Structure formats: C-alpha cells, structure tokens
Amino acid sequence: MTAVIERLGSGHPVFSVEFFPPRDDAGERALWQAVRDFEPLDPAFVSVTYGAGGSSRDRTVRITGQIARQTSLVAMAHLTAVNHSVAELQGVIGSYAEAGIRNVLALRGDPPGDPLGEWVAHPEGVHYAAELVRLVRSLGHFCIGVAAFPECHPRSPDLDSDVRYLVAKLRAGAQFAITQMFFCPEDYLRLRDRVTASGADMAAVPILPGVMPITTVRGVQKMAELSGCTIPQPVRDRLAAVGEDPAAVREVGVDIASELCERLLAEGVPGLHFYTLNRSSSTRAVLARLGMAPGRSAAVVTR
C-alpha cells in the first residue's frame, strides 16, 4: 500500500479527508456515498477515526480495510491508547496489518464519556502518544502520523510545552502531523514556526492543517467544545447574520473554509486535511473554489 508520506511529497499541495465509523446502517450508507464522491478526486489519503469502545474500534478496522481493498483510495487508520493494554494495542495493529493497512495515525486519545476529563492510562498500557508511535514502529513498516494543536492541547500547560510533546512524537518515529481544526491561519503558522525552531531536522516535517467546513452552527459549537478550538467572533458574526437557514449556514461555512484554505495555500502548506463528518458536499465545494477538484461545481448541495 502507498505510504501517506509519499503522497505528501508530490511537490504540490494535496488534500485528504477524514471519516468516522457510523453507528447504524443509514450512517454507513452515507459514509460510503461520501467515499464514492471523493474517490474520483484522488485525495492523498482518507482516514477513519477510532473510538475507545470495542464496537467503534471494530468498525474502524473493518471500514478502513474495506476502503483499502474495495477502492483506489489510500487508507489510513486511527489508533488511540485509551482503555488499551499494550497487548491489546499490538492486537489492533496486527488487525490493521492483516487488512493491508500500513498507514496509522497514532493518538493518545480522549477519555471516554468526557473528552475534557482527566486522562488515566491503562495500567498495562502507554501514557503518551510518543510511546504509541514507538510501539507501532516496532511492529512493522508503518507510515505513522500524529496530532498537532495550533491553539495548544487543552491539557498542555503552555505552547512551548505543547510543541515539545509534538516534537517528541516526531522524533519517536512519526513522519507527519495533522492539526486539530482551527479558524485563524496565524495559529497554524505560529505552530509551524515553533516546530521549525525546535531543530533543523523538524523543518521538513509535513504538518497538515485540519479544516472543518461549517455545516451547522450546533455542530461546529460542539466540535469546538470537544477539541478546545476557538470560534473567532468574526466567524460567529457571519453565522449569526444568516440565522437558522441551513443552506445559508452551509454556504457561509464554505466561504469561511475557502478563505482559510486560500491563506494557508499562499503560505506554502503541503496539503489540506478536511474533517467531513461523513458528508462530501461542502468539502467538494471548497475544493472546487480552490481549483483542487477539476470538473466539480462549487455550488453547495444538500447531500
């Protein structure tokens, strides 16, 4: 399987998309529709998130494997340390390998039930994402990515500490990073500068900015609350101006995401990573505006 890092080294900006494992049959149909919508656009990779519970974990392994086997897409699986012993993590990594998955996003993960609550390691597990990176690295030839936080991880005491954790993950064997969603390009640019300043070997590490086109006000508020992302007042004002009109909210969301991406591309980012919420229309509209989806209309549809 193609390694994600190979797609990021193409010499021109790429895009990637993220899905989550659906909870029911209707959700799975929506997911596969989004997969088919994106496939002709040749994203650099697609990723599937991972829950701490057994059913979510199993769906992630199954769906990521199906994407790898049944489509032309480069698939990346997520892996978290939450509620897992080292032996269990080894089993999950082995399941990915058996499914033909060689790209893994290694995350410490959030506490189940309360993502902002106290994080407690499994007594036979790992404490930090850097340890998880080393574990994955020890078990085979995987291409490993990690998370980055433009506004600082909610549990980090300050930005300097936060970038040290990120650099530790990269030096443990991760080859690229994907940021949490954000709305101010300066937050990403300052993060990139801090990583570069941490050492010459860090300057070439691809850090993909994470972008979520807003589709509903309630949805973005919930995502921001869970992730610690700030919704700037100008963004709030633009959303408030269109009221509760769903189509107008989606259109404003496309506008905001497109403007953010244009600035990031002008600053030389290696690519754009979109949080799709298992829907394709808004992300495809942004890509069309950026000229990254040839032949696609920029109109926002309602799928």
C-alpha positions in Angstrom: 0.0 0.0 0.0 1.1 3.5 -0.8 2.5 5.4 2.2 0.9 8.7 3.1 4.3 10.4 3.3 4.8 9.5 -0.4 1.6 11.3 -1.3 2.6 14.3 0.7 5.9 14.6 -1.2 4.3 15.1 -4.6 5.6 18.6 -4.9 2.2 20.3 -5.0 -0.5 20.8 -2.4 -2.8 17.9 -1.9 -5.9 17.3 0.2 -7.1 14.5 2.4 -10.4 13.7 4.1 -11.4 12.2 7.4 -14.4 10.0 8.2 -15.8 8.4 11.4 -17.2 4.9 11.8 -21.0 5.2 11.5 -23.4 4.0 14.2 -26.0 2.4 12.0 -26.9 1.2 8.5 -28.1 4.6 7.4 -24.9 6.2 8.6 -22.8 3.6 6.8 -24.7 4.3 3.6 -23.9 8.0 4.0 -20.3 7.2 4.6 -19.9 5.0 1.5 -21.6 7.7 -0.6 -19.0 10.2 0.6 -16.2 7.7 -0.1 -17.5 7.3 -3.7 -17.9 11.1 -4.1 -14.3 11.7 -3.1 -12.7 8.8 -4.9 -12.6 10.4 -8.4 -10.9 13.5 -6.9 -7.9 11.4 -5.8 -7.3 12.6 -2.2 -3.8 12.0 -0.9 -5.4 9.7 1.7 -8.6 9.1 3.6 -8.6 8.4 7.4 -11.1 6.7 9.7 -11.3 7.7 13.3 -11.2 5.3 16.2 -13.2 5.0 19.4 -12.2 3.5 22.7 -15.1 1.1 22.7 -15.0 -2.3 21.1 -17.8 -1.8 18.6 -16.4 1.5 17.3 -12.9 0.0 17.2 -14.0 -3.0 15.2 -15.9 -0.8 12.8 -12.8 1.3 12.2 -10.7 -1.7 11.4 -13.4 -3.1 9.1 -14.2 0.1 7.3 -10.6 1.1 6.8 -9.8 -2.3 5.4 -12.8 -2.2 3.1 -11.7 1.2 1.8 -8.2 -0.2 1.2 -9.5 -3.3 -0.6 -12.5 -2.0 -2.5 -11.5 1.4 -3.7 -8.5 3.1 -5.2 -8.0 5.3 -2.2 -5.0 5.3 0.2 -6.5 4.5 3.6 -5.2 5.5 7.0 -6.5 4.1 10.3 -6.6 5.9 13.6 -5.3 4.2 16.8 -5.7 5.5 20.3 -4.2 4.3 23.6 -7.4 4.8 25.6 -8.5 1.8 27.6 -6.0 -0.5 25.9 -3.1 -2.6 27.3 0.0 -2.9 25.2 -1.1 -6.4 24.3 -4.4 -5.2 23.1 -2.8 -2.4 21.1 -0.5 -5.0 19.5 -3.6 -7.0 18.5 -5.3 -4.0 16.9 -2.1 -3.1 15.0 -1.9 -6.7 13.8 -5.5 -6.5 12.6 -4.6 -3.4 10.6 -1.6 -5.2 9.1 -3.8 -8.2 8.2 -6.3 -5.9 6.5 -3.4 -4.4 4.4 -3.3 -1.1 6.3 0.2 0.4 6.5 -0.8 4.0 7.4 -1.7 4.8 11.0 -2.5 8.0 12.9 -1.2 7.3 16.5 -3.1 9.3 19.1 -3.2 9.1 22.9 -6.9 9.8 22.7 -9.5 11.4 24.9 -11.2 9.9 28.0 -14.4 8.1 27.0 -17.6 9.9 28.2 -15.8 13.2 28.9 -13.2 14.2 26.3 -12.1 17.1 28.5 -11.9 15.0 31.7 -8.9 13.6 33.5 -6.9 11.2 31.3 -5.9 8.0 33.0 -3.6 5.5 31.3 -4.5 1.8 31.3 -2.4 0.1 34.0 -0.7 -2.1 31.3 -0.9 0.5 28.5 1.1 3.6 27.4 1.0 7.1 28.9 1.9 9.2 25.9 1.4 9.3 22.2 5.2 9.1 21.6 5.2 5.7 23.3 2.4 4.6 21.0 4.4 5.8 18.0 7.4 3.7 19.1 5.1 0.7 19.6 3.6 0.9 16.1 7.1 1.5 14.7 8.4 -1.7 16.4 5.7 -3.9 14.9 6.3 -3.3 11.2 6.9 -0.9 8.3 4.1 1.5 9.1 3.8 5.1 8.0 2.8 7.0 11.1 1.2 10.3 11.6 0.3 12.2 14.8 -1.9 15.0 16.0 -0.8 18.7 16.4 -2.7 21.5 18.1 -2.4 25.1 16.7 -4.1 26.5 19.8 -2.3 24.2 22.3 -3.7 20.9 23.5 -6.2 21.5 26.3 -4.0 19.6 28.8 -0.8 21.2 27.9 0.3 24.0 30.3 1.6 26.3 27.5 2.5 26.5 23.8 6.2 25.7 24.4 5.4 22.5 26.3 2.9 21.5 23.7 5.4 21.8 20.8 7.9 19.8 22.8 5.3 17.0 23.0 4.8 17.2 19.3 8.5 17.1 18.5 8.9 14.1 20.8 6.3 12.2 18.8 8.0 13.1 15.5 11.4 12.0 16.9 9.9 8.8 18.1 9.2 7.9 14.5 6.2 9.8 13.2 6.6 11.1 9.7 3.9 13.8 9.5 1.3 15.6 11.7 -2.3 16.6 11.2 -3.6 19.5 13.2 -6.9 19.8 15.1 -9.4 22.1 13.4 -8.9 25.8 13.7 -10.1 29.1 12.1 -7.2 31.5 12.5 -4.4 30.9 10.0 -1.9 32.6 12.3 -2.4 29.8 14.9 -1.2 27.3 12.3 1.6 29.5 11.1 2.9 30.1 14.6 2.8 26.3 15.3 4.8 25.6 12.2 7.4 28.2 13.2 7.7 26.7 16.7 8.3 23.2 15.3 10.9 24.5 12.8 12.7 26.5 15.5 12.9 23.3 17.6 15.6 21.8 15.3 16.8 21.6 11.8 15.5 18.1 11.4 12.0 19.3 12.0 11.8 21.9 9.2 10.9 19.4 6.6 8.2 17.5 8.5 4.8 18.0 6.8 2.2 19.5 9.1 -1.3 19.3 7.5 -3.7 21.9 8.7 -7.1 20.5 9.7 -10.1 22.3 8.3 -13.8 21.7 9.0 -16.3 23.4 6.7 -19.1 24.5 8.9 -22.4 22.8 8.0 -24.4 23.5 11.2 -24.0 26.1 14.0 -24.7 23.5 16.6 -22.2 21.0 15.1 -19.3 23.4 15.0 -20.0 24.6 18.5 -20.0 21.0 19.8 -16.8 20.2 17.9 -15.1 23.3 19.2 -16.1 22.5 22.7 -14.7 19.0 22.5 -11.5 20.0 20.8 -10.7 23.2 22.6 -10.9 25.1 19.3 -11.8 28.8 19.4 -14.5 30.1 17.2 -13.4 33.7 16.5 -16.0 36.4 16.9 -15.9 37.4 13.1 -16.9 33.8 12.3 -19.7 33.9 14.9 -20.9 37.1 13.4 -21.1 35.7 9.9 -23.0 32.7 11.1 -25.4 34.9 13.2 -26.1 37.0 10.1 -27.7 34.2 8.2 -29.8 33.0 11.2 -31.1 29.4 11.1 -31.3 29.0 7.3 -29.5 25.6 6.8 -28.5 26.3 3.2 -27.2 29.7 4.1 -25.2 28.3 7.0 -23.6 25.8 4.7 -22.8 28.5 2.2 -21.1 30.7 4.8 -19.3 27.6 6.0 -17.9 27.1 2.5 -16.9 30.7 2.3 -15.1 30.7 5.6 -13.3 27.4 4.9 -12.3 28.6 1.4 -10.8 31.8 2.7 -8.8 29.9 5.4 -7.5 27.4 2.8 -6.5 30.2 0.3 -4.4 31.8 3.0 -2.8 28.5 4.0 -2.0 27.6 0.5 -0.4 31.0 -0.1 1.8 30.2 3.0 3.0 27.0 1.3 1.2 24.3 3.3 1.9 20.7 2.0 -1.8 20.0 1.9 -5.3 20.4 3.5 -7.0 17.8 5.7 -10.8 18.1 5.8 -13.0 16.9 8.7 -16.0 15.9 6.6 -18.4 14.5 9.2 -19.1 11.7 6.6 -20.6 14.2 4.1 -18.9 15.3 0.9 -20.7 18.3 -0.5 -19.2 21.2 1.5 -15.7 19.9 1.2 -16.1 19.4 -2.5 -17.4 22.9 -2.9 -14.3 24.3 -1.1 -12.0 22.1 -3.3 -13.8 23.4 -6.4 -13.2 27.0 -5.3 -9.6 26.3 -4.7 -9.2 24.6 -8.1 -8.4 21.3 -6.5 -11.5 19.5 -7.8 -11.5 19.8 -11.6 -14.9 19.5 -13.2 -16.8 19.9 -10.0 -19.3 22.6 -9.3 -18.7 25.0 -6.4 -22.4 25.0 -5.6 -23.2 23.6 -2.2 -25.6 20.7 -2.4 -27.6 19.2 0.4 -26.5 15.6 0.4 
